[in-house]
Amino acid sequence: MPHRHDSSLPLVVPAPKNARVSITTFSFPTPTRFGAGALAELPQHLQRFGVRRPLVVTDPGLAATDAFRALTRVLGEAGRDREWFLFTGVHPNPIEADVHQSAALMRQHGCDGVIGIGGGSPLDAGKAARLLAKHPEFPLAKFYEQAADWTGLAPFIAIPTTAGTGSEVGRSSVITLDATRRKAVLFHPELLAKLVILDPELTLGLPPKLTAATGADALTHCIESYTCPQFHPMCDGIALEGIRLIVEALPRAVRNGSDVDARGKMLVAAAMGAVAFQKDLGVVHSMAHPLSTLCGMHHGLANALCLVAGMNFCARRRPGLYRRVGLACGLDIVRSTDGEADCATIEFVAQFLAQLGLNTKLREHGVKPELLDALVGQAVDDPCHRTNAVPVTAADFRALYLEVM
């Protein structure tokens, strides 16, 4: 692995032993409460937003975890402090039915707000449910039209329990539509959460493999958003700092799931990745989306398995693209040529993913060669590669899939 220098400063100066860690507030762009124990503040925020009958949206796996039990304790028993209702049917890659069913529960129970808790899937489904709760007469596809009415949505509070998608701070929702069987992105500022709660204690139970895959998702967001050619220097800075945090914290979080500092830094880095990809993304995401749609693969894992191939593809056509990414990783490449800087950075990322167990091939996860044509077709249609650092053709996608197959 290339030599790394260790000149970076920690995100937060460590508190004295046994000192109470404070909760921090920031808004970029979503108001966010960050810190261990921040979940306990949820009731006061519900009161502030006038939410008395929230719908909690999550997935079946999360409903059996300590994180969900912590939420139920904070909310109190149903009918006591407030009435709250529950939808636990969100799929690993959310589908249109998840949105319809959660919206139907909102209407049935007169819910005046939504709490999304879990990974990106329940957060995305919870965001979109508010659209159909207000407009049950519209199909979900209506909101892909510019003329749709997005105003007056019920307040949404996002509580991520994984550090990957950054959906909590995003103004988008990725749903697989019935008509096309493909992922489609709802995008509008009204989808933004009213509040994000980043509580690292809620991520302590995340298994190592899922910690690694979700962290690789955040890393891919940061790398692809930084190298996207759209002009947005603020997002560039956020992406580079997100990379630094991930390189420092993700191996620790995988190695020791109880490391609250590492877990907290990963939550922040994941949110930073999502803020950064306001610029947009690239070829790796266009490869990953069909792997989820057609093969049911976890989005973070799909990104991880395609990332190095995608970086090599871009670097061959645009030398020097990854120099600042390498510097953010801590590599000593200031005096390297563009080609040397790219090679060192890509080698580092490859070895970084390998040490997390993310250096396998698609076939090892059940992706069959006969799906190649369908994968290429969906990748070409996916909008992410339109803002890739270099142009991508159908032949390029085919070669890239074969490389990682």
N, C-alpha and C positions, 0 to 999 in steps of 0.2 A: 504494500500500500504506500502511496506517495507520502513523503514527509509532511507533517502538519506542524505549524507553529501554534503556540498557545497564548496568543496575545489578547483574546477576547475577554470581555468583562461579563460577569454574571448578570442575568436579567434583573435580579433583585438582590440587594445586599442581605446575606443571611441574618435572621433575627437571633438575638441571644437565646440560648437554650431555655426552654420552658416559657419564653415570652409569647404573648398572645399575638398571632399574626393578623394584621389588619386586612380588611376587605377594601379593594381598590375599585374606583369607578372610572371608566373612560367611555368615550363615545366615538366610534370610528368605523362605520357611521352609526352603528346601533348602540344605544345605551347598554353597557355591560357591567355586571358585578362579578368581580373575579376574586377568588380566594377560598381556602378551605373553610367549609361551614357556611358559604354564601347561600345555600339552599334554604337555610332557616329564615331568610328574609322574604321568602315567597309570599306569605300571607299579607304582609304590609304592601307589597307591590300590587297584589290582586285588588286590595282595597283602594289603592291609589288610582287604578285603572277602572274602578267601578265594576269589577268582575265578581259576581256572586255565584254563578252557576257555570264553572268552566268544564269543558270537555278535555280530558287527558287522552292524548293520542300516542300510542306506542306500539311495539311489536310483541309477539308472544314470548320471545326469549327474554326480553327486558323485564316483562311482568313478573318473572320469577327471581329477580335479582335483589341484592341488598340496596342498590340504588333506587329501585322502584319502591321498596319498603320504606326507605327514607322519605320519599315523596309522600307516601300515604300518611306517614306520621306527621309530616309538616302540614298537610292539608287538613288533618283531623278526620274523624269519622264522618261519613256522609250524613247530612241532615243535622249535624251538631254545629260546628263553626260555620259551615257553608255546605251547600249541596254541590257535589261534583260527580261527573260521569266519566265512563271509561270506554275507549275503543282500543282493543289490543290486536287488531287483525292486519296490521300493515305488513306487506310482503318484504323480503330482503331487498328487492328492487321494486319500489312501489308501483302499483298498477291503478288504472282508472277506478276500478271497483273500490279500492281503499279510500279514495277521495269521496265517492258517492256514499259509501256506508257511514263514514264518519260525519259527513254533512247531514245525512238523514238523522243521525243521533242528535246532532246539534239542534235541528228543527224539532225533533220529538220532545226533547227535554227543555227547550227554550234556553239553550246555552248562550251565554253572553261573552265568551272568551274561549281560547284554546291554549292548552299547555302541551307542547310537544316535548317528549323526553325520550332519549335514546340516540341512535346514530342518525345519519343523514336521511334515511328512509322515513321514519316517523315524523321528523321535522318537516320534510318536504310535503308529506301527505297532510300534516296538520295545517301548514300554510295554505295549501290549495283548498282544503275543506271549507274554509271560510267563504270562498267564492261561491260554491254551490249551496251553502247554507243561506246565503243572501239571495241567490238567483237560482232556485231549484228548477226553474223552467228552461234553463240553458244547458246544453251539453258542455262538457269541459272544453271541447275543441273551440267553443265560442270565444274563449279567453285568449286564443292565439290570434285573434283579430284585433286590430288597433281600436275599433269602435267599442269594445267591451267596456262595461262600467266597473271600475275597480274600486270605487270609493266606498267609504262607510263599512269596511270589513271589521269584524270583531277583533279585539286585541289578541295578539299572539305572543306568548312567552316561550322562549326556546331554552331547553336545558339539555345540552349534549352530554352523553355518557361515553362517547368515543372521541378521539382526537384525530380527525381525518378530513371529513368532507367540508367542514366549516359552514355547513348549511345554516347554522344558527345566525350568521351575520349576512347571509346572502339575500338578494332580492329576486331569487329564482327558485323554481320547484321543478324537479326532473321526474316526470311520470311516464310510464309506458302506456300508450294509448291503445284502446281496443281496436280501432279501425286500422291502424298501421302495424301494430305489434312492435313498435319501435319507441325508444325513449324520445320524449319531446320536452323542451324547456319552456315553461311558463316564466316570463320575465317582466317584472314591474316593480317600481319602488314601493307600492302599497303592500307587497308581500313581506316587506321587512318586519322583523319582530319589534314589538314595543320594548322588549327587554330581553337580554341574554344573561343567563346565570352560568358562569364557568366555575364549577366547584370541583376541584381535582379529587376530592374524596369520593365522588360518584364514579370515578373511573378506576378505582383501585382494584375492582374485581374483574377487570377486562383481561382475558387470557393472553398469554404472550403472543400467540400467532395472530390474534385479532389486533392486538396492540401494534404489532409490526406492520400488518397490512394497512390499517387505518393511518398509521404514521407515514407509510410510503405514499399514500394518497395525498397527504398534506405536502410531502416533499415534491411530488410531481406537480401539484398546483403551483408551488413557488417557482420551480424551475421553468415550467412552461409559460407561466404568466410573465416572468422576467424576460424570457427570450422572445415573447410575442412582439412583433414590430410596432404595435400600436403605441402612440406617444402618451405616456402616463408616468412621469418620473416619480411621483409619490408612491404609486404601486410598485415601481421597481425597487425603491428603498425598502418597502415592507416585505417584498418577496425575498430579498437578499438576507434581511435579518431573520425571516422565518426559516430560511435554509440553515443559518448559523445555529439557531435554537434547536432545530431538529437533529442536526449532526451531533450536537452536544447532549441532548436529552433523550432521544429515542432509544439508543442502546441501553441506557440506564433504566428506562421504563420497561423495556422488554426483559431485562435481566432481573429487575427487582420491581414487581408490580406495586409494592407498597411505598415506593419512593415518591412522596407527595410533591416534592420540588420538581422532579422530572415530569410527573403527570401534569402538573400545573403549566410548565413550560410548553408541553406538547399541546395542551388545550389552547394556549395563546397562539402558538405557531400555526395550528390548524385554522384558527379564525383569521390569522394574518394571510394565510394562503388564499382563503376565500375572498378577503378584501382585495388582495392583489389581482385575482383573476377577473376583476371588473375589466381589466385590459382584454381579457379573453385567454384562450388556451392554445392547443396545437395538436400535432399528429398523434401523440400518445393517447390523448383522450378520445380521439376519433377511432383509434384501434380498440380502446377499452370498452366503450359503450356497447358495441355489438357483442362483445364477449359476455357482458352481463345479460343483454336481451336474449341472445340465442343460446347461451350456455349456462346461464344462471350464476356466473362467476362473480364473487365479491368485487366491487368496483376498485377498491384499493389494491387488491391482489392483481387484478387485471392491469392496472396502471404500473405496478411494480414489475410485472413480467415483460412489459413492453417498453419500459423507460430507457434502458441502455441502448436498445436497438434504435429507438427514436432519436436519442441524442447523437448516436453515431451517424445516422442518416443526415441530420441537420448540420453537424460539424463538417462533414465532407463537402458540403455545398456552401458553407459560410464560416470559414476559419476564424477563430477567435471568439465565437459566439459564447463559449462557456468560461472565459477567463474569469469574469467577476463571480460567477457561480463557484468556481474553484477557490477563489479568495475567500468567499463566504464560508466554504467548507474548511478553511484554515490551511490551505495548501500554499507552499512557498513557490509561487509561479510568476512573481512580478517580472523577473528577467527572462522568462521563457518566451519562445516564439509563440505565435498564435496556435500553430499546430501542436506544439508541445503542451501548451496550456490546456487545450481541448482534450488531448489524450490523457493527461494527468487527471483532469477533472472527471472524465468518463470512467477511467480506471478506478478512481476513488469511489464514485457512485456505485459501480458494479460490485466492488468489494464490500462497501457499506451494506448494500442489499443482501449480499451473500451471507454476511455475518448475522443477518436477521432471518435467514432461512428463505429468502425471497429470490433465489437464483435458479428456480426450476423452470421447466418448459411447459407450454400450454397442454401438451399431450398428457402430462402427468396429472392434469386436473380435468381430464375427460373431454378435452377439445379434440374432435375428430377431423382428420384432413378433408373429409367430404363436406365439411361446413365452410371450406375456404371461400367458395364463390359467394355464399351468403354474407360471410364476414366482410369481404371486400366491398360488396354492394352497399352494405349499411355504412361502412366506414367512409366511402366516397360521399354518401348523402349526409353524413354527420357534419354539422357546421363548424366544429372546433378547428378542423385543419385549415379552414379558410383564413385563419389568422396565425397559421404556423410561421415559424421563422423563414421557411423556404417553401415553395410550392410542392404539392404532393399529388401524384397521379394514381389512377387505379393500379397501374403496373407497380408503382412504388409500394402501395399497400399490400399487394400480393407478395412481393419480395420480403417485406417486413414481417408479415404473418408467417411466412415460411421460415424466416430466420429464428423466430421465437417458438415455432410449433414443436 
